[in-house]
Amino acid sequence: MINMDRVAVVTGGTRGIGFGIVNQLFKDGFKVACLGRRPNEDVEKLIDEAKGRVEFITTDISDIEKIRESVKEVVNRFGRIDILVNNAGVAPRERNDILATTSESFDFVVGTNLKGTYFMTQAVANIMIEQEKCDFPPKIINISSMSAYTSSTNRGEYCISKAGISMVTTLFADRLAEYGILVYEIRPGIIATDMTSTVKDKYDALIEEGILPIKRWGTPEDIAGVVSLLASPKMCYSTGEIINVDGGYHIRRL
């Protein structure tokens, strides 16, 4: 085994939780491939500061061929992949009761969040298996949601996609352990991002009423901090683990 620069890939890395993760892994000393549909001002600024240690690579994880192309491009630019963070995901364009969900919405959400995560993991795992081993284990970190187990009947397709990511975590943790590749899942709770900005008043009220033991919104930095821990050598005898980053929402209380 040899010591070399570690390379991380973050999907959906241009904003919100994803950008927080990209920024944290760069601070941790990784070279980072930030994957997304298009860069923005924040990403371009970080790329300038990083001086070649952060690069943007175009992808669309709802498209299997684009997944393959982007993974190949990461290896062409950086030579290897040591960490994959599957963060990219979408919400329904329009919330509908599950009695009225359209097949188009189901395919859009599940095709990106679940199918995309599955095949991105498959593509990167095969790279990790074949590449030269280093003095740290490769790791795959899936970002799911408290919606993996929490019912929202006006966005059932989203809940199903996140529940499916939990099984993706279990399956790949089982299959890849023999190769020394570790797989984890992070379940964010109520996180302040562009995606949740439209329901801010609703969740402000719920948090004030006590829905969370830790009475505040989560931040992208809260998620990035846990990714930082999981990506470090401090976690090397666990796989298939689920880490709730949700202010204690998962605790059942009377």
Buried (B, 14 or more C-beta within 10 A) or exposed (E): EEEEEBBBBBBBBBBBBBBBBBBBBBEBEBBBBBBBEEBEEEBEEBBEEBEEBBBBBEBBBBBBEBBBBBBEBBBEEBEBBBBBBBBBBBBBEEBBEBEEBEEEBBEBBBBBBBBBBBBBBBBBBEBBEEBEEBEBBBBBBBBBBBBBBBEEEBBBBBBBBBBBBBEBBBBBBEEBEEBBBBBBBBBBBBBBBEBBEEEEEEBEEEBEEEBBEEEEBBBBBBBBBBBBEBBBEEBEEEBBBBBBBBBEBBEEEE
